[in-house]
Amino acid sequence: MIYKPACYPTPPPTNRRHDSRDGSNPVITIEVEDPASRDQQLDQATSLLRETATNCGILVTRVNFTTFTIALSPKIHFGHIREVDLL
């Protein structure tokens, strides 16, 4: 089976940005402004990607205290979310 990237979700709010590191999978980067809104922002981002995931899971990476990336990953089973903390 050949992995086909999912379509891109709708554009994010201004405190998020999309990029495509390898040209095929959408990546949402979140810059958290306050801890109280962190969980809500992460939930919204994973929901956007969950809608487009067809045969892969979601990888949430904590880059530093205020920056997170959320991306589709074919290495993660469909329906699963894996969290990685780079701190």
N, CA, C and O of each residue as an XYZ file, in Angstrom:
348
protein
N       0.835     -1.171      0.000
C       0.000      0.000      0.000
C       0.884      1.240      0.000
O       1.837      1.334      0.774
N       0.571      2.167     -0.852
C       1.317      3.410     -0.947
C       0.645      4.449     -0.067
O      -0.571      4.630     -0.121
N       1.439      5.126      0.738
C       0.897      6.179      1.595
C       0.630      7.414      0.756
O       1.526      7.940      0.097
N      -0.604      7.865      0.788
C      -0.975      9.100      0.109
C      -1.265     10.139      1.173
O      -2.058      9.885      2.080
N      -0.637     11.308      1.084
C      -0.857     12.324      2.104
C      -2.305     12.791      2.112
O      -2.973     12.838      1.079
N      -2.762     13.130      3.291
C      -4.123     13.647      3.432
C      -4.170     15.076      2.913
O      -3.141     15.741      2.796
N      -5.364     15.533      2.606
C      -5.509     16.909      2.151
C      -5.284     17.866      3.312
O      -5.380     17.485      4.479
N      -4.991     19.077      2.982
C      -4.681     20.066      3.995
C      -5.945     20.551      4.687
O      -6.969     20.757      4.037
N      -5.880     20.739      6.019
C      -7.029     21.280      6.728
C      -7.204     22.759      6.428
O      -6.367     23.366      5.760
N      -8.277     23.331      6.914
C      -8.549     24.743      6.695
C      -7.462     25.593      7.331
O      -6.787     25.132      8.252
N      -7.276     26.828      6.861
C      -6.223     27.679      7.413
C      -6.394     27.886      8.915
O      -7.516     27.999      9.408
N      -5.271     27.937      9.642
C      -5.330     28.065     11.093
C      -5.535     29.501     11.543
O      -5.364     30.426     10.749
N      -5.903     29.705     12.820
C      -5.936     31.047     13.379
C      -4.540     31.661     13.358
O      -3.566     30.968     13.064
N      -4.434     32.934     13.662
C      -3.164     33.651     13.505
C      -2.048     33.170     14.422
O      -0.881     33.387     14.098
N      -2.346     32.525     15.557
C      -1.266     32.087     16.428
C      -0.745     30.708     16.029
O       0.039     30.103     16.760
N      -1.175     30.218     14.879
C      -0.698     28.942     14.351
C      -0.225     29.162     12.927
O      -0.640     30.105     12.254
N       0.638     28.288     12.489
C       1.043     28.358     11.085
C       1.201     26.944     10.554
O       1.561     26.020     11.284
N       0.926     26.799      9.281
C       1.079     25.506      8.616
C       2.370     25.536      7.831
O       2.776     26.574      7.307
N       2.999     24.405      7.758
C       4.077     24.228      6.800
C       4.056     22.773      6.387
O       3.281     21.977      6.916
N       4.881     22.441      5.473
C       4.943     21.062      5.013
C       6.409     20.716      4.879
O       7.033     21.006      3.859
N       6.953     20.102      5.897
C       8.391     19.868      5.958
C       8.905     18.998      4.831
O       9.991     19.251      4.308
N       8.159     17.984      4.447
C       8.618     17.109      3.376
C       7.797     17.275      2.107
O       7.935     16.498      1.162
N       6.943     18.293      2.092
C       6.158     18.560      0.907
C       4.892     17.741      0.800
O       4.155     17.897     -0.173
N       4.599     16.860      1.773
C       3.433     16.009      1.612
C       2.470     16.062      2.785
O       1.263     15.934      2.578
N       2.946     16.243      3.992
C       2.078     16.207      5.160
C       1.973     17.576      5.815
O       2.980     18.259      6.008
N       0.764     17.971      6.152
C       0.610     19.257      6.832
C       1.166     19.205      8.245
O       1.028     18.199      8.942
N       1.788     20.287      8.657
C       2.300     20.438     10.020
C       1.717     21.726     10.565
O       1.800     22.773      9.924
N       1.133     21.651     11.739
C       0.619     22.846     12.398
C       1.572     23.176     13.529
O       1.881     22.319     14.357
N       2.037     24.410     13.567
C       2.901     24.882     14.639
C       2.100     25.841     15.498
O       1.488     26.783     14.995
N       2.110     25.591     16.806
C       1.366     26.429     17.741
C       2.355     27.141     18.648
O       3.246     26.520     19.227
N       2.190     28.439     18.762
C       2.935     29.245     19.715
C       1.957     29.570     20.840
O       1.054     30.387     20.661
N       2.132     28.939     21.986
C       1.210     29.101     23.106
C       1.510     30.408     23.823
O       2.647     30.682     24.208
N       0.465     31.207     23.991
C       0.638     32.492     24.658
C       0.461     32.387     26.164
O       1.097     33.126     26.916
N      -0.398     31.475     26.612
C      -0.590     31.283     28.046
C      -0.963     29.827     28.305
O      -1.617     29.191     27.479
N      -0.549     29.310     29.443
C      -0.809     27.893     29.756
C      -2.289     27.537     29.781
O      -2.657     26.400     29.486
N      -3.128     28.484     30.124
C      -4.561     28.201     30.222
C      -5.173     27.829     28.879
O      -6.111     27.033     28.827
N      -4.658     28.388     27.804
C      -5.233     28.114     26.481
C      -4.501     26.999     25.733
O      -4.939     26.596     24.655
N      -3.402     26.498     26.283
C      -2.592     25.479     25.605
C      -3.397     24.249     25.208
O      -3.359     23.828     24.052
N      -4.121     23.674     26.154
C      -4.873     22.457     25.870
C      -5.942     22.680     24.812
O      -6.160     21.821     23.958
N      -6.606     23.820     24.864
C      -7.638     24.130     23.871
C      -7.021     24.249     22.480
O      -7.576     23.736     21.508
N      -5.879     24.921     22.380
C      -5.213     25.078     21.089
C      -4.744     23.731     20.544
O      -4.874     23.466     19.348
N      -4.201     22.882     21.412
C      -3.758     21.548     20.973
C      -4.945     20.697     20.540
O      -4.855     19.974     19.548
N      -6.053     20.772     21.266
C      -7.258     20.022     20.887
C      -7.776     20.462     19.524
O      -8.168     19.627     18.710
N      -7.780     21.773     19.271
C      -8.251     22.280     17.978
C      -7.356     21.802     16.843
O      -7.844     21.404     15.785
N      -6.051     21.843     17.062
C      -5.111     21.427     16.014
C      -5.233     19.930     15.720
O      -5.243     19.528     14.556
N      -5.324     19.110     16.758
C      -5.455     17.674     16.518
C      -6.793     17.346     15.869
O      -6.878     16.414     15.070
N      -7.832     18.095     16.199
C      -9.137     17.883     15.554
C      -9.072     18.189     14.064
O      -9.652     17.467     13.253
N      -8.366     19.262     13.702
C      -8.216     19.599     12.280
C      -7.531     18.465     11.528
O      -7.977     18.069     10.451
N      -6.458     17.950     12.091
C      -5.727     16.884     11.402
C      -6.480     15.561     11.447
O      -6.402     14.774     10.503
N      -7.198     15.309     12.516
C      -7.969     14.065     12.627
C      -8.992     13.963     11.497
O      -9.258     12.871     10.992
N      -9.561     15.093     11.104
C     -10.544     15.106     10.015
C      -9.940     14.685      8.684
O     -10.644     14.151      7.827
N      -8.647     14.919      8.503
C      -8.010     14.624      7.217
C      -7.205     13.331      7.229
O      -6.823     12.834      6.169
N      -6.941     12.782      8.409
C      -6.147     11.547      8.495
C      -6.939     10.382      7.910
O      -8.077     10.134      8.309
N      -6.337      9.675      6.968
C      -7.023      8.559      6.331
C      -6.419      7.212      6.715
O      -7.138      6.218      6.824
N      -5.114      7.173      6.920
C      -4.469      5.907      7.253
C      -3.229      6.114      8.118
O      -2.275      5.339      8.052
N      -3.255      7.162      8.922
C      -2.100      7.453      9.763
C      -2.558      8.095     11.064
O      -3.719      8.476     11.210
N      -1.629      8.208     12.005
C      -1.927      8.830     13.280
C      -1.383     10.249     13.341
O      -0.940     10.809     12.338
N      -1.427     10.814     14.542
C      -1.019     12.204     14.745
C       0.139     12.236     15.733
O       0.113     11.557     16.759
N       1.152     13.030     15.413
C       2.310     13.218     16.274
C       2.276     14.648     16.817
O       2.279     15.612     16.052
N       2.244     14.772     18.148
C       2.294     16.075     18.814
C       3.669     16.188     19.466
O       4.036     15.356     20.296
N       4.428     17.216     19.091
C       5.778     17.395     19.607
C       5.880     18.704     20.362
O       5.540     19.765     19.837
N       6.350     18.626     21.598
C       6.617     19.833     22.380
C       8.059     20.216     22.107
O       8.985     19.527     22.535
N       8.246     21.319     21.392
C       9.567     21.762     20.985
C      10.247     22.520     22.125
O      11.423     22.294     22.413
N       9.515     23.404     22.762
C       9.983     24.118     23.951
C       8.753     24.458     24.784
O       7.672     23.930     24.525
N       8.897     25.315     25.763
C       7.782     25.574     26.670
C       6.581     26.221     25.995
O       5.460     26.092     26.487
N       6.790     26.912     24.883
C       5.682     27.622     24.232
C       5.404     27.172     22.807
O       4.455     27.666     22.199
N       6.183     26.262     22.250
C       6.033     25.855     20.862
C       5.734     24.363     20.750
O       6.422     23.527     21.335
N       4.689     24.052     19.982
C       4.284     22.678     19.725
C       4.090     22.502     18.229
O       3.660     23.430     17.544
N       4.403     21.315     17.715
C       4.055     20.982     16.331
C       3.124     19.789     16.354
O       3.274     18.880     17.171
N       2.159     19.803     15.444
C       1.197     18.721     15.313
C       1.214     18.307     13.852
O       1.038     19.144     12.966
N       1.427     17.012     13.592
C       1.558     16.549     12.214
C       0.992     15.141     12.062
O       0.946     14.363     13.014
N       0.562     14.835     10.839
C       0.182     13.465     10.504
C       1.450     12.644     10.346
O       2.450     13.135      9.822
N       1.413     11.393     10.796
C       2.590     10.537     10.693
C       2.182      9.122     10.312
O       1.397      8.494     11.022
N       2.710      8.607      9.187
C       2.395      7.237      8.790
C       3.019      6.204      9.728
O       2.660      5.028      9.663
N       3.948      6.614     10.599
C       4.581      5.703     11.547
C       3.704      5.451     12.777
O       4.017      4.597     13.607
N       2.607      6.200     12.887
C       1.693      6.051     14.020
C       0.397      5.449     13.497
O      -0.117      5.878     12.464
N      -0.129      4.464     14.201
C      -1.346      3.786     13.773
C      -2.524      4.750     13.672
O      -2.653      5.685     14.462
N      -3.370      4.503     12.694
C      -4.569      5.311     12.487
C      -5.393      5.359     13.783
O      -5.602      4.337     14.436
N      -5.851      6.550     14.136
C      -6.662      6.727     15.327
C      -5.880      6.982     16.600
O      -6.468      7.210     17.657
N      -4.545      6.944     16.509
C      -3.709      7.149     17.692
C      -3.036      8.503     17.639
O      -2.788      9.049     16.564
N      -2.741      9.039     18.816
C      -1.968     10.279     18.945
C      -0.755      9.962     19.812
O      -0.898      9.428     20.912
N       0.431     10.287     19.323
C       1.666     10.088     20.100
C       2.208     11.457     20.469
O       2.251     12.366     19.640
N       2.620     11.594     21.714
C       3.200     12.848     22.203
C       4.688     12.662     22.444
O       5.113     11.665     23.028
N       5.476     13.629     21.990
C       6.923     13.610     22.182
C       7.305     14.932     22.813
O       6.869     15.991     22.362
N       8.120     14.872     23.860
C       8.580     16.077     24.559
C      10.073     16.223     24.325
O      10.854     15.384     24.773
N      10.476     17.270     23.635
C      11.894     17.483     23.313
C      12.639     18.251     24.404
O      13.825     18.544     24.251
N      11.966     18.574     25.490
C      12.631     19.304     26.581
C      13.538     18.408     27.371
O      14.174     18.858     28.324
